Amino acid sequence: MLKYFLVCIYLVLTLSGLVLMKKGGNPGKIKINKKEIDLSMSPISALGFVCYLCSFLLFTKIVVMFDLSYIMPIVTGIVQIATLVIANMFFKEKINKTSIIGASLIIIGIFVMNI
């Protein structure tokens, strides 16, 4: 049960990270001088970056808990479809026929792989 809870947390962190980085609108700037590295980005983008980094670290734990051929298509598919829906809701990005067909194929593919 814990491993499925961790997958849910991973999904929330990944999607939050993507939304916040997009909302922040600043990919960040890295300057490397002789003695220091300077990274600057907006606070919203930085929060998104932290969420996305935490999701990556959590995913390294999830990969060990599940069969890779099982978990990777499922979480990747969920992230792709959720991103499509979230992009439409928060950023008013258009969902067209091709997007719907692609999302449907992802869902069908996940079911077929797990039969």
Secondary structure as GFF3:
##gff-version 3
##sequence-region A 1 115
A	DSSP	alpha_helix	2	24	.	.	.	ID=ss1
A	DSSP	beta_strand	29	32	.	.	.	ID=ss2
A	DSSP	beta_strand	37	40	.	.	.	ID=ss3
A	DSSP	alpha_helix	43	65	.	.	.	ID=ss4
A	DSSP	alpha_helix	68	91	.	.	.	ID=ss5
A	DSSP	alpha_helix	97	113	.	.	.	ID=ss6
###
